[in-house]
Amino acid sequence: GLDLKADVVRDCQQIAEKLGCTGLRFEVGDIAGYTPTGPVDLVVTLHACDTASDAAIAQAMRWQAKAILAAPCCQHEVAGLLSADLLPGIMKFGILKERFAALATDALRAAILERAGYQTQIIEFIDLEHTPKNLLLRAVRRDCPDPAAAASVESLKNQLGIREFSLERLLATPTG
């Protein structure tokens, strides 16, 4: 496990020990600079704010993780890119624009994962009464990319009036 917060890492280590889970490691660090020591089976990102979810998803895709579980938190980037003319009846109300943008962001993430060959679902993973951030992107790597999904990504971006999206920028950026 990897987290920027030392207290989260400590708590995870204690929980793993208490449950008798051996072979799990937790470290303080940034996923952008992390180099795995072997193949990555699973990447889990829980409530990483705004484009931090995209950074984790991008790294998981670069590592060709077998599975990705992402529960995004706040999604501000797309909200700032949406035109007031898109759906004026929604865009004029801040809370509706924010929620629409969050759903659009997760739809873009799912389409990009599918384009890269991940079978992707978006599901509710916890009751709404516990957190309003209850969507989970569940992606399992297949043997080959889905060429039809590329058109889906572009179509969705065009419908939303978005030229570029953070996850695509991150995937296009070479890592050192």
Steps between C-alpha positions, in 0.01 A plus 500: 500500500611853430370823650626853550393497866714319757206447738301322227798273426541424871128420536508269197803314636328453836178375340691254279690367802181472707332302220804276453554615141860422419687621196336842496721809498399859559723798426480877513545638150357645182377255236650718226853421617446143615663209318347161577736210571297260287175460309206695642186296547271758658493877543245645742442872531254624761373858496805651333401861435446647154774391257681287763264219397615550142865479608435168673298362208769610252774327700290186533450498123873556436578210731236292319337417831270201473225686685427858604251605767458878512258686727555861394431792729445851373522556125557869438688497171205417274270741686737781401500387137124472448334778305198673653337448159529120523190441711397843630227360724764299686806723468332800665475311830843448657418176682343345190796605285737346757312169508462487122873568464583221747292250302646622170853468643442140604344421161813640329726296728303183426511563124877560510550179700289309245698651214816361663351151525344498845153356549350777710196541721380789714315378807382624838727343757355638822163636609443867425426557869870440580651726233377681191824390330377144455590418140770246421670455165580131472733417212646161407768479232414297191745367246437773243383860476150583379527701175133605520565659839732759341203641311301497823762713678506756220121505471458562872761776499330664201158480664640664813701759307826378654817504293733322739462316828755453778514119476589524132768764572650282772506194274669702225771625737811279501608381842858505615 
